[in-house]
Amino acid sequence: MHAVAFPAFGAELAATELPVPEPGAGEVLVRLRASSVNGFDLGVLGGYLQGVYEYEFPVVLGKDFAGEVAAIGADVTGLAVGDHVFGVVMRPTLGQGGFAEYVVVDAQYAIAKLPEGLDHARAGALGLAGTAALNAVTAVDPGPGETVLVSGATGGVGSYAVQLAAARGARVIATAMPGSEAAFVTALGASVAVDHADLVAQVRALAPDGVQAALHLAGDGDAVAGLLEKGGRLASTLHYSPEDASELKVTMVMADPTTATLNALAAEVVAGRLRVPLARTYRLAEAAGAVADFTTGTVGKLAIMI
């Protein structure tokens, strides 16, 4: 099968030919149609997850996937060959990923059937970032009229988080550069955009007593935490926690893409309440370029079509 992988630490991503994997008990083989680039991929490629995961070279990048079930292993229930599915590759080792024609995944976790009205391209950019955003917003639990600061609002996770927080009736302050980035986040539902370069002053002007909740998805964690009111809630996908968190409720978020979560996200997209912000689409052969573009900073999601 065609895939994009790297053969060793420090090596470049390159097109390669690999055997089609076979599903074991409780697993399904998915013929992939789409994936997307996430920050996790940069950590894998840079070798930063050594000691956390075992690398099985050549390592195929890509946490997200969308496609159809091509084969099933023993003891699989609820899925059949031909079912269209999407989700997140949550294997115990780093090796198989979504930048390939096929991948084997667990049949019971991090996979959901593709509902009518959700295409492969959008589904392939929904799983990981959408789950992280939903988990983060749920952790801070904003209520109607509360103010939520989203630091890192223009990225994949942030663009979903802005929408999910605004849907709860919160006043969303989103970080974005003036111009097209600011227009992007306000179109997603942010009440106002603030410049990263002047974050503290601009947020203090909008919320002199502090914001009730904040999502730390990018940027200076200390600055974000310092803008919370006493008793405020902070969720960080970057595993940040302030040195003195005694007056804050802090949650470090690790995305948990359960089937229920994926179904909920898909339902919101189909209903038109959640937009999948596809900024650009690449062919599988262009995946290395997509990763390189991601490192320069993106507005929305970069999709890989297979």
Buried (B, 14 or more C-beta within 10 A) or exposed (E): BBBBBBEEEEBEBEBBEBEBBEBEEBBBBBBBBBBBBBBBBBBBBEBEBEEEBEBEEBBBBBBBBBBBBBBBBEEBEEBEEEBBBBBBBBBEEBBBBBBBBBBBBBBBBBBBBBBEEBBBBBBBBBBBBBBBBBBBBBBBBBEEEBBBBBBBBBBBBBBBBBBBBBBBEBBBBBBBBEEEBBEBBBEBBBBBBBBBEEBEEBBBEBBEEBBBBBBBBBBBBEBBBBBBBEEBBBBBBBEBBBEEEEEBBBBBBEBBBBBEBBEBBBBBBBEEEBBBBBBBBBEBEBBBEBBEBBEEEBBBBBBBBB
